[in-house]
Amino acid sequence: AKEWVLEHTLKEHSLVVTGLDWAPKSNTIVSCGQDRNAYVWNLQDGVWKPMIVVLRLNRAATFVRWSPNEDKFAVATGAKQVSICYFDEDGNWWVSKHIKKEITSTIFAISWHPNNILIAVGGTDKNLRVFSGFVKQCDNKKDVANGTAFGKKLPFGAILATYPMNSWVLDVQFSPDGNQLAWSCHDSTFHVLDCPTEDRSLESINHNFLPFRSLIWLNDRSIIVAGYDCLPMLVQNNGGGWEVVKSVDNKPVEVKKN
């Protein structure tokens, strides 16, 4: 087909939809919005059916992401908390537990570690934090019996690491193998944390572009970033440290080395 064809319209939210994520293995969609609600959508007989999530929020939901195992998801909010949601079989609905410790403002950047337990969180309180998202209804302690890069004790909501920044954290992503964590900030800085090392060394880049709004890992040495310059860029580590290398588009740009 040469043109996109509208197949479904999912109508349930009463205000702006702020987050959407599609779980590829279970073919399930989760959405969240400014109406302080989240819905899990399942395709039944050709129709997407919504199931409400009990979020218990007094502010808008800002972002949502399924965990790698697709058995829970995280909802970032303006209520100074992150909601970790999972399915309650007894009640036949989705319920939530809240991570609140030390969060003082809106969260709009979250990323799950591949182990399905650790979760990185950032937002307007100028901190990047790593929490435990361990939920006994979904997770098994045996899966992390040897510990993680952020410790062995992983009770739900525990703060495992905090990295103060000078501005908002706009996006954060664990690498596919979980050994690195990258995030971008509103002051045109970019940061990469080497997780497995004992001191978890942090490398920071002060670049000459407008802030990077989003990022995605290509592999353990390459990241695509994009932001307010409307230009996707390649950030790479070729053995000498991380640096902004070039524009992905066929447009010449001046990359200043710091």
TATA-V563464 format. One record per pair of residues at least 6 apart in sequence whose ideal C-beta (glycine too) atoms are under 8 Angstrom apart, sorted by the first residue. I is the first residue (numbers start at 0). J is the second residue. Records with the same first field share a line. If there is no record, write none. Layout:
I->J ; J
This chain:
7->46 ; 47
9->28 ; 30 ; 38 ; 40 ; 47 ; 49
11->30 ; 36 ; 38 ; 49
12->30 ; 32 ; 34 ; 36 ; 38
13->32 ; 34 ; 36
14->32 ; 33 ; 34 ; 59
15->32 ; 33
16->30 ; 31 ; 32
17->31 ; 32 ; 33 ; 59 ; 60 ; 61 ; 62
18->29 ; 30 ; 31 ; 32 ; 60 ; 61 ; 62 ; 63 ; 64 ; 74 ; 75
19->28 ; 29 ; 30 ; 31 ; 63
20->28 ; 29 ; 63 ; 64 ; 65 ; 72
21->27 ; 28 ; 65
22->28 ; 29 ; 65 ; 69
24->69
25->69
26->41 ; 42
27->39 ; 40 ; 41 ; 65 ; 69
28->39 ; 40 ; 47
29->37 ; 38 ; 39 ; 40 ; 52 ; 63 ; 65 ; 72
30->37 ; 38 ; 40 ; 63
31->37 ; 38 ; 60 ; 61 ; 62 ; 63 ; 74
32->59 ; 60
33->59 ; 60
34->59
35->54 ; 56 ; 57 ; 58 ; 59 ; 60
36->51 ; 52 ; 54 ; 60
37->51 ; 52 ; 54 ; 60 ; 63 ; 74 ; 82 ; 84 ; 93
38->49 ; 50 ; 51 ; 52
39->49 ; 50 ; 52 ; 93
40->47 ; 48 ; 49 ; 50
41->47 ; 48 ; 50
42->48
50->92 ; 93
51->92 ; 93
52->74 ; 84 ; 92 ; 93 ; 94 ; 95
53->92 ; 93 ; 94 ; 95
54->60 ; 74 ; 76 ; 82 ; 84 ; 95
55->82 ; 95 ; 97
56->76 ; 78 ; 82
57->78
58->76 ; 77 ; 78 ; 79 ; 105
59->76 ; 77
60->74 ; 75 ; 76 ; 77 ; 82
61->75 ; 76 ; 77 ; 105 ; 106 ; 107
62->74 ; 75 ; 106 ; 107 ; 108 ; 109
63->72 ; 73 ; 74 ; 75
64->72 ; 73 ; 109 ; 110 ; 111
65->71 ; 72 ; 111
66->72 ; 73 ; 111 ; 115 ; 132 ; 137
67->111 ; 112 ; 113 ; 114 ; 115
68->115 ; 137
70->85 ; 86 ; 115 ; 137
71->83 ; 84 ; 85 ; 115 ; 132 ; 134 ; 137
72->83 ; 84
73->81 ; 82 ; 83 ; 84 ; 109 ; 111 ; 118 ; 132
74->81 ; 82 ; 84 ; 95
75->81 ; 105 ; 106 ; 107 ; 108 ; 109 ; 120 ; 122
76->82 ; 105 ; 106
77->105 ; 106
79->99 ; 102 ; 103 ; 104 ; 105 ; 106
80->97 ; 98 ; 99 ; 102 ; 106
81->97 ; 98 ; 102 ; 106 ; 109 ; 118 ; 120 ; 130
82->95 ; 96 ; 97 ; 98
83->95 ; 96 ; 97 ; 98 ; 118 ; 132 ; 134 ; 155
84->93 ; 94 ; 95
85->93 ; 94 ; 95 ; 96 ; 134 ; 136 ; 137
86->92 ; 93 ; 94
87->93 ; 94 ; 136
96->134 ; 155 ; 156
97->156
98->118 ; 120 ; 130 ; 132 ; 155 ; 156
99->156
100->130 ; 156 ; 157 ; 158
101->126 ; 128 ; 158 ; 161
102->120 ; 122 ; 124 ; 128
103->124
104->122 ; 123 ; 124
105->122 ; 123 ; 124
106->120 ; 121 ; 122 ; 123
107->121 ; 122 ; 123 ; 169
108->119 ; 120 ; 121 ; 122 ; 168 ; 169 ; 170 ; 171 ; 182
109->118 ; 119 ; 120 ; 121 ; 171
110->118 ; 119 ; 171 ; 172 ; 173 ; 180
111->117 ; 118 ; 132 ; 173
112->118 ; 119 ; 147 ; 173 ; 177
113->173 ; 175 ; 176 ; 177
114->142 ; 143 ; 147 ; 177
115->137 ; 138 ; 142
116->131 ; 132 ; 133 ; 138 ; 142 ; 143 ; 147 ; 153
117->129 ; 130 ; 131 ; 132 ; 147 ; 149 ; 153 ; 159 ; 173 ; 177
118->129 ; 130 ; 131 ; 132
119->127 ; 128 ; 129 ; 130 ; 171 ; 172 ; 173 ; 180 ; 182
120->127 ; 128 ; 129 ; 130 ; 171
121->127 ; 128 ; 164 ; 167 ; 168 ; 169 ; 170 ; 171 ; 182
122->167 ; 168
123->167
125->163 ; 164 ; 165 ; 166 ; 167 ; 168
126->161 ; 162 ; 163 ; 164 ; 168
127->161 ; 162 ; 164 ; 168 ; 171 ; 182 ; 190
128->158 ; 160 ; 161 ; 162
129->149 ; 158 ; 159 ; 160 ; 161 ; 180
130->156 ; 157 ; 158 ; 159
131->153 ; 154 ; 155 ; 156 ; 157 ; 159
132->155
133->153 ; 154 ; 155
134->155
143->151 ; 153
147->153 ; 159
148->177 ; 178 ; 194 ; 195 ; 199
149->159 ; 160 ; 194
150->159
153->159
160->199
162->190 ; 192 ; 201
164->184 ; 186 ; 188 ; 190
165->184 ; 186 ; 188
166->184 ; 185 ; 186 ; 188
167->184 ; 185
168->182 ; 183 ; 184 ; 185
169->182 ; 183 ; 184 ; 185 ; 210 ; 211 ; 212 ; 213 ; 226
170->182 ; 183 ; 211 ; 212 ; 213 ; 214
171->180 ; 181 ; 182 ; 183
172->180 ; 181 ; 182 ; 214 ; 215 ; 216 ; 222
173->179 ; 180
174->180 ; 181 ; 216 ; 219
175->216 ; 218 ; 219
176->219
177->194
178->193 ; 194 ; 195 ; 219
179->191 ; 192 ; 193 ; 194 ; 219
180->191 ; 192 ; 194
181->189 ; 190 ; 191 ; 192 ; 214 ; 216 ; 222
182->189 ; 190 ; 214
183->189 ; 190 ; 210 ; 211 ; 212 ; 213 ; 214 ; 224 ; 226
184->190 ; 210
185->210
186->210
187->205 ; 206 ; 207 ; 208 ; 209 ; 210 ; 211
188->203 ; 204 ; 205 ; 206
189->203 ; 204 ; 206 ; 211 ; 224 ; 234 ; 241 ; 243
190->201 ; 202 ; 203 ; 204
191->201 ; 202 ; 222 ; 236 ; 241
192->199 ; 200 ; 201 ; 202
193->199 ; 200 ; 201 ; 202
202->240 ; 241
204->234 ; 241 ; 242 ; 243 ; 257
205->257
206->243 ; 254 ; 255 ; 257
207->253 ; 254 ; 255
208->226 ; 228 ; 230 ; 232 ; 243 ; 252
209->226 ; 227 ; 228
210->226 ; 227
211->224 ; 225 ; 226 ; 232
212->225 ; 226 ; 227
213->224 ; 225 ; 226
214->222 ; 223 ; 224 ; 225 ; 234
215->222 ; 223
216->222
217->223
220->235 ; 236 ; 237
221->233 ; 234 ; 235 ; 236
222->233 ; 234 ; 235
223->231 ; 232 ; 233 ; 234 ; 247
224->231 ; 232 ; 233 ; 234 ; 243
225->231 ; 232
230->246 ; 247 ; 248 ; 250 ; 252
231->246 ; 247 ; 248
232->243 ; 244 ; 245 ; 246 ; 247 ; 252
233->243 ; 244 ; 245 ; 246 ; 247
234->241 ; 242 ; 243 ; 244
235->241 ; 242 ; 244
236->242
242->254 ; 256
243->254
244->254
245->252 ; 254
246->252
